[in-house]
């Protein structure tokens, strides 16, 4: 099993002589075209888009009554890009805000015979893993050879987006006691499932902190500002690093990211990441101005 996982981990990172590629792409109305451009920029993904491999898209939706999750347009773009996959799962687990299937209804217009909402809490076929001294049963769909995609919003949150999204793989409803172990738990889960094959940060908006509930305030501008930016790459740690940098965070000060780098799960040094598409410095200026409005 270790050899099997290692083979796919090697494929899941698009490392070039210049470093790991991460695409920053600005978009307006045509999100799908912009996402395809991002995929073209980071390199071939033919090993991911194949009829032999099912695709699992882990969306991050803490509360289906809020809007702090990847948009329907972005998730639709991801789905349409995997046009050869015979089955695509939109996956989430139960939490105290609701059942996974209920929360996944955010994307119900995308469901069909090929695109299936999937509760990670109700899967009878699981694999037992031990991470951070915790034993848990993870859904069978999370493991290779299935393709695993993590997508979440861009936010000024020290625990990040892409790796933090893996907390939703834990099937238990009561996850709160595990928060004290997140720094080692989440990189451990990433290792256990064989890595993230594609990371997509939906920067339609830049959110303040963890992403406030839009129903808790009448003024949406107080917790988010529109940026219309996609951050995409095969190296999830590099994508997280670029996203954190744009959000005004310091990747080398983020415990979860530091632990992931320590475990060689990806590139966490912004200087070693090849940015393609929009200029990092130009976009960072835009995001710095936007972040000031959220303080």
C-alpha positions in Angstrom: 0.0 0.0 0.0 2.8 2.4 0.8 4.3 1.9 -2.7 0.9 2.4 -4.3 0.4 5.7 -2.5 3.9 6.9 -3.2 3.3 6.4 -7.0 0.3 8.7 -7.0 1.9 11.2 -4.7 4.7 11.5 -7.2 2.2 12.2 -10.0 0.2 14.7 -7.9 3.0 17.2 -7.7 3.8 19.2 -10.9 7.4 20.1 -10.0 9.5 21.7 -12.7 13.2 22.9 -12.7 11.9 26.4 -11.8 9.8 25.0 -8.9 6.3 24.1 -8.2 3.7 25.8 -10.4 0.7 27.7 -9.0 -1.6 29.6 -11.3 -3.2 32.9 -10.3 -6.0 33.7 -12.7 -8.4 36.7 -12.6 -11.9 36.2 -14.0 -15.1 38.0 -14.7 -18.1 36.1 -15.9 -16.7 33.0 -17.6 -15.3 31.0 -14.6 -15.0 27.8 -16.6 -12.7 29.3 -19.2 -10.6 30.9 -16.5 -10.3 27.6 -14.6 -9.3 25.8 -17.8 -6.7 28.5 -18.4 -5.4 27.9 -14.8 -5.1 24.1 -15.5 -3.3 24.7 -18.8 -0.8 27.0 -17.0 0.1 24.5 -14.2 0.7 21.7 -16.7 -0.9 18.5 -18.0 -3.6 16.9 -15.8 -4.3 13.9 -18.1 -3.4 11.5 -15.3 -6.3 13.0 -13.3 -8.9 13.3 -16.0 -9.4 9.7 -17.1 -12.2 7.2 -17.3 -10.3 4.9 -15.0 -10.3 7.2 -12.0 -13.3 8.5 -10.1 -13.0 12.1 -8.7 -13.7 13.2 -5.2 -14.3 17.0 -4.7 -14.1 17.9 -1.1 -16.1 21.1 -0.8 -15.9 23.1 2.4 -19.4 23.9 3.6 -19.6 24.5 7.4 -23.1 26.0 7.3 -25.3 25.6 4.2 -27.2 28.7 5.3 -24.1 30.8 4.9 -22.2 31.8 1.7 -18.7 31.1 2.9 -18.0 28.2 0.6 -16.8 27.7 -3.0 -19.3 29.0 -5.4 -21.5 26.9 -7.7 -19.7 28.4 -10.7 -16.2 27.3 -9.4 -17.4 23.8 -8.4 -19.1 23.5 -11.8 -15.9 24.5 -13.5 -14.0 21.8 -11.7 -16.6 19.2 -12.6 -16.6 20.2 -16.3 -12.9 19.9 -16.4 -13.0 16.3 -15.4 -15.1 15.4 -18.5 -13.7 11.9 -18.8 -14.4 10.8 -15.3 -17.4 8.4 -15.1 -18.2 9.4 -11.5 -17.6 12.5 -9.5 -18.4 12.8 -5.8 -19.1 16.0 -4.0 -18.1 15.0 -0.5 -18.7 16.4 3.0 -19.3 15.0 6.5 -21.9 15.6 9.1 -21.4 18.4 11.6 -23.4 20.1 14.3 -24.8 22.5 11.7 -26.4 19.7 9.7 -26.2 16.5 7.8 -23.7 16.4 5.0 -26.4 15.7 2.4 -28.4 18.6 3.6 -25.4 21.0 3.4 -24.4 19.7 0.0 -27.7 21.0 -1.4 -25.8 24.2 -2.0 -24.7 22.6 -5.2 -27.8 20.6 -6.0 -28.2 22.1 -9.5 -25.0 20.3 -10.4 -26.2 16.8 -9.3 -26.9 14.2 -12.0 -26.2 10.6 -12.7 -22.5 11.3 -12.9 -22.1 14.0 -10.2 -23.2 12.6 -6.8 -23.5 14.1 -3.4 -21.7 11.9 -0.9 -21.9 11.8 2.9 -18.5 10.8 4.3 -20.3 10.0 7.6 -22.6 7.4 6.2 -20.2 5.3 4.2 -20.3 1.7 5.3 -17.1 0.9 3.5 -14.2 2.5 5.3 -10.5 2.3 6.0 -9.1 2.5 9.5 -6.3 5.0 9.9 -4.4 6.4 12.9 -3.3 10.0 12.8 -2.2 12.3 15.6 -2.8 9.3 18.0 -6.4 9.2 16.9 -8.0 6.2 15.3 -10.8 6.9 12.8 -12.6 5.3 9.9 -12.3 7.2 6.7 -14.5 6.7 3.7 -13.2 4.4 1.0 -13.7 7.0 -1.7 -10.9 9.2 -0.3 -8.1 6.9 -1.1 -6.2 6.3 -4.3 -6.6 5.5 -7.1 -9.5 8.0 -6.8 -8.6 11.6 -7.6 -8.9 13.9 -4.6 -9.6 17.6 -5.1 -9.8 20.1 -2.3 -11.6 23.5 -2.8 -12.4 26.2 -0.4 -12.6 30.0 -0.1 -9.7 32.5 0.3 -9.6 34.0 3.8 -7.4 35.8 6.3 -7.4 32.8 8.6 -4.2 31.4 10.1 -5.3 27.8 9.6 -5.7 28.4 5.9 -8.2 26.9 3.5 -7.1 23.9 1.5 -5.5 21.8 4.3 -8.1 23.0 6.9 -10.7 21.6 4.5 -9.5 18.1 5.3 -11.1 18.4 8.8 -14.3 17.7 7.0 -13.0 14.2 6.2 -13.5 13.2 9.8 -16.8 11.4 9.8 -17.8 12.1 13.4 -20.4 14.8 14.1 -18.6 16.0 17.2 -15.2 17.1 15.9 -14.6 19.9 18.4 -12.2 17.9 20.7 -9.9 17.4 17.7 -9.3 21.1 17.3 -6.4 21.0 19.7 -4.6 18.6 17.4 -5.2 20.2 14.1 -1.6 21.1 13.5 -0.6 17.4 13.2 -4.0 15.9 12.5 -4.6 17.6 9.2 -1.2 16.9 7.6 -1.6 13.3 9.0 -4.9 12.9 7.2 -3.4 14.3 4.0 -0.6 11.6 4.2 -3.1 8.9 5.0 -5.3 9.4 1.9 -2.2 9.7 -0.4 -2.2 13.5 -0.8 -4.3 16.1 -2.6 -4.2 15.8 -6.4 -5.6 19.3 -7.2 -6.1 22.3 -5.0 -8.4 25.1 -5.9 -8.8 28.3 -3.8 -12.0 30.1 -4.8 -11.0 33.8 -4.5 -14.3 35.1 -5.8 -14.2 36.9 -2.4 -11.5 37.5 0.1 -13.1 36.7 3.5 -12.1 38.1 6.9 -10.8 35.5 9.3 -12.6 32.1 9.1 -15.3 33.6 6.9 -18.2 35.3 8.7 -21.7 34.1 8.4 -23.4 36.5 6.0 -26.7 36.1 8.0 -25.0 37.5 11.1 -24.6 41.0 9.6 -26.6 43.2 7.2 -23.4 44.7 5.7 -21.6 42.0 3.7 -18.7 44.3 3.0 -17.6 44.0 6.6 -16.5 40.4 6.2 -15.7 40.0 2.5 -14.6 41.9 -0.6 -15.0 40.7 -4.2 -11.7 39.7 -5.8 -12.6 37.3 -8.7 -9.4 35.3 -8.5 -8.6 31.6 -8.8 -5.5 30.0 -7.2 -4.9 26.5 -8.7 -2.1 23.9 -8.5 -1.1 20.3 -8.2 0.9 21.0 -5.1 -1.7 21.8 -2.4 0.9 23.2 0.0 2.2 25.6 -2.6 -1.4 26.7 -3.4 -2.0 27.2 0.3 1.2 29.2 0.6 0.3 31.5 -2.3 -3.3 32.0 -1.0 -2.0 32.8 2.5 0.5 35.3 1.0 -2.2 37.1 -0.9 -4.4 37.1 2.2 -1.7 39.0 4.0 -0.6 36.0 6.2 2.9 34.7 6.8 3.0 31.1 5.6 6.1 30.4 7.7 4.1 31.3 10.8 1.1 29.1 10.1 1.5 25.9 12.3 -0.5 23.6 10.0 1.4 24.7 6.9 4.7 24.4 8.7 4.0 20.8 9.7 2.9 19.9 6.2 6.2 21.3 4.9 8.1 19.4 7.6 6.5 16.2 6.3 7.5 17.0 2.7 3.9 17.2 1.6 4.7 20.2 -0.7 6.5 23.5 -1.1 5.9 26.2 1.5 8.6 28.7 0.5 7.0 31.3 -1.8 10.4 32.0 -3.4 10.5 28.4 -4.7 7.1 28.5 -6.2 6.7 29.4 -9.9 3.7 31.7 -10.2 2.0 31.5 -13.6 -0.8 33.6 -14.9 -1.1 37.0 -13.1 1.8 38.5 -11.4 2.0 37.7 -7.7 3.2 41.2 -6.8 0.5 42.9 -8.9 -2.2 40.8 -7.4 -0.8 41.1 -3.9 -1.1 44.9 -4.1 -4.8 44.5 -5.0 -5.3 42.1 -2.1 -3.5 44.2 0.4 -5.8 47.1 -0.4 -8.8 44.8 -0.1 -7.6 43.3 3.2 -7.4 46.8 4.8 -11.2 47.2 4.2 -11.8 44.1 6.3 -10.0 45.1 9.4 
